[in-house]
Amino acid sequence: MAPFGLYIQLFSIHGLIRGESPELGRDADTGGQVKYVLELAKCLGEHPAVAQVDLITRLIQDKTVSDIYSQQIEPLSEKARIVRIQCGGRRYIRKELLWPHLDEFVDKTLKFIKVDVGRIPDLFHGHYADGGYVARELASIFGAPFLFTGHSMGRHKKNKLLDQGLADEEINRRYFIDRRIGVEEEVLKDADRIITSTADEIDKQYALYDNCSGASFRIIPPGIDVDTFHPYYYGQLNAESESEACRQARLLLLNELNRFWVSPDKPFILALCRPDHRKNIKGLITAYAEDKELQAIANLAIFAGIRKDIGQMEENERNVLTEMLLLMDRYDLYGKLAIPKKHDFTTEVPELYRLCASSHGVFVNPALVEPFGLTLIEAASCGLPIVATNDGGPNDIVGNCQNGILIDPSNTGEIAEACRKILIDREVWDTYSRCGINGVRTHYVWKVHCDHTVELIEEVRAEMPDLADQGLFSPLGIGFGRLLTKVKHLVITDIDNTLVGDDESLGEFLEILSKNRDKIGWGVATGRCLRRVMEALAENRVPPPDILISSVGTEIYYGSELLPDNGWSRHISYKWKPEQIMETLDKLDFLYDQKEEEQRDFKVSYIMEDDPELLARVHQVLQDRKLSYHLQFSNSQFLDILPFRASKGKAVRYLSYKWEFPLKSIMVCGDSGNDEEMLRGVTCGVVVGNYSKELEQLRGLRRMYFSKKEYAAGIIDGIKHYRFLEE
C-alpha cells in the first residue's frame, strides 16, 4: 500500500461477492448491492487520491459454492481487493442469520487491520444494515469517519410486507426485521454522512426512522460502466468492433430464448431480477397474460436469478419461482413466455439488453419497492426504453433521463398499457431510447460518483478531531483503537491495594503511562460494578484507563466514553442461562441477594456464610440442573455466578486475542486471592509487596514476579523487571 493517499474499507457482509463473473441473482442476498460495491471498490481504486480500497465481506468455505469465496484476499485491481473475514462458521447462510455473528466479524477485522494491514483506515463505509453495524463499531474503535449506504431499509420493507397481509410475527420469523430496524436507528444516529441514490429514498425510507431528523444525507447516484453497457447500434454500425465474447453471448441467448418462443421475431418485454416477491414478477406476468393485444405484439422474457433445483432453494425464492410456473400454466403462456434458468452477468446481461433493444422491445421493473434500480440505467445505457415502478429510485432516473414510463406496480392494467404505448409507437420508442443513452452518460457514470465520494470523505475527515497525538488521557477519549493497535505492551492492574493505596507512587505510575503512550496501554480489572469502579477512580483522581474490566470480568469497556466490547458479551453469552440459575439458587435459604446494581447481565450475585459445605451445595444444585457456570467466592462472603467463559483472567486472554497482544507482552498486577486466577498463566505476573498470604502459592511460577515494593510502586517495579519501556 502506498504511504500516501486514502485507505478506505467498504463493508458488504452478506451474499456471494467475487470479482470475476459475480453470481448476481443466484439468491436473494446476491443482487444489485453486490454489483454496486464491486464497481465502487474498483472505481475508487483508480482515483488518484486513494492508496487502497478493501471491500470486506464474509469468508465462506462450502461445497455448494465456488472455492473463490474461501480465498481470503482476491485482487480486483492494483489498488482494490476483496478481503474475506470468517465469522459464524464457514457455511453459506442467508443474511438474516448473520446478526449473532457480527461482533465476531468486528473482532476479526480488527485483528486483520493490526496484523495484516498495519495501517488504520481513513474511512469505514458500511453497506446495508449488517455492513453498517460493523463499520459503525470499527469507526468508534478507531475514531474514524463512518459513512453508510442503506440500499434498502428495514422499516420500509416491513410496512410493505404488512400491507401485503403478512403478520408481524411472520415477518420477524423470516427476516428478523425488528433487530435490523434497531440497528438502522443506531446507524442513522452515528453516521457522519449517509449516501443515498435519490431524494425519494430519503423521503420514503429514511424518513420513517426516529433518528432521520438528525442525520446528514448526501445524494450521490451510482454509475455504470458505459463501455460495457454500450448502445445496441454499435454492433450494427461497426460489426468488426464487437468482441468474439459478445457474439458468442448473443448466440447463446438467442438459442436459449428460442427454446421458449414460437414467434422469436417479435419484439420482447424483458425483466431481470432476483426471485423475490417484492420484485412483483407475478404482477408483470399477470399484466401480460390478461392483455391479448400485448401478447400479439411481443414475447415476454423473465430472467429471475440462477436456479438448478427449485425444491432446494430458500422458501421465498422457491415460492416465487413456483408461482411463475403456475401462472405460465394457468394462462397458457407456452410459446410466449421465456424463463431461462441461468445467465452470466459479466458477458450475457449487457448483450441481453442490446438484444432486446435490437428487437425494439422494452425493459420492465415492476418492483413493489425499488430504492434505486441499477438495471434500469444499464438497460437505458444500451438504448432500451423502460417501464418502471413509481416507488423510489425510478422517479429520479426517469426524471433525469426522460426515457420511459412510471407505473403503479399494483395495477396490472397500467403495466400492460405502458408497455403497449412504447411498443406500438416507433417515434416514442426512438425518443426514449436516445434520451436514455444520453441521460445515463450525463448522470450515471462511476467516475462522477467516485469524485463526489472522495470529496465527501475529505469533508468528513476535516470535521474529525485531530487524533495524531491524542491518548486516552485526553477528555475526548475517542479513537482508543489507534492506541491499542500501536502499543507493544499492555498493563492490567487491580484497583484496591494494587493501583491505589499510596498517592505518591500512583502519581509516578500515571506519569510513566503519560510519557509512554506509544509503548504501553493500560487497563484495570476488578470485581466492582461499573459505577463503583468509576467512583473509585474519581475519588483517587485517576483518569479513565484505556481498558476497563469490571463485574468480575463479565464486562469490558474502552476509554472515557466507556464503549462496551460487544464481542466479549457475545462470546460469554454461550450457554449462559441466568433465569434458570436464579430459579435454582433461590431455593437455597442460606443465600441472600446482593444489591440490585451488582446484578448484571452476566453476573448473578449473592451473599453467603464462609462455609465449604454450603459452597459445595451451590455447586451440587447447579450441576444437577446441568447448568454451565463459573463460580467466584471472595472476601469470605460474596458469591458470584458467571458464564463459564467469563472471569478476569479469561477477559485478559480475550484482549490478547482480539488486539493481537502476545501474552508475554501483557503484565497483570494484583494483591489478593481475588486476583489469583488472573495472575496465573503465561502473562507477566506481578504480585505487589503488600500482597495477601493466599498468593504465596504463586511464588516460583514461571513469569511470576513478587515485588518488594507496595501498591503502585510494585507496578512500576514490575514494568522495569519485564523491561516494558525498552525498545
Secondary structure by P-SEA (a helix, b strand, c coil): cccccbbbbbbbcccccccccccccccccccaaaaaaaaaaaaaaaccccccccbbbbbbbccccccccccccccccccbbbbbbbcccccccccccccccaaaaaaaaaaaaaccccccccbbbbccaaaaaaaaaaaaaacbbbbbbccccaaaaaaaaaaacccaaaaaaccaaaaaaaaaaaaaacccbbbbccaaaaacccccccccccbbbbbbbbbccccccccccccccccccccaaaaaaaaaaaaaaaacccccccbbbbbbcccccccaaaaaaaaaaacaaaaacbbbbbbcccccccccccaaaaaaaaaaaaaaaaacccccbbbbccccccccaaaaaaaaaaacbbbbbbcccccccaaaaaaaaacccbbbbcccaaaaaaaacccccccccccaaaaaaaaaaaaacaaaaaaaaaaaaaaaaacccaaaaaaaaaaaaaaaaaacccccccccccccccaaaaaaacccbbbbbbccccccccaaaaaaaaaaaaaccccccccccccccaaaaaaaaaaaccccccccccccccccccccccccaaaaaaaacccccaaaaaaaaccccccccccccccccccccccccccaaaaaaaaaaaaaacccbbbbbccccbbbbccccccaaaaaaaaaaaaccccccbbbbbcccccccccccccbbbbcccccccccccccccccccccccaaaaaaaaaaaaccccc
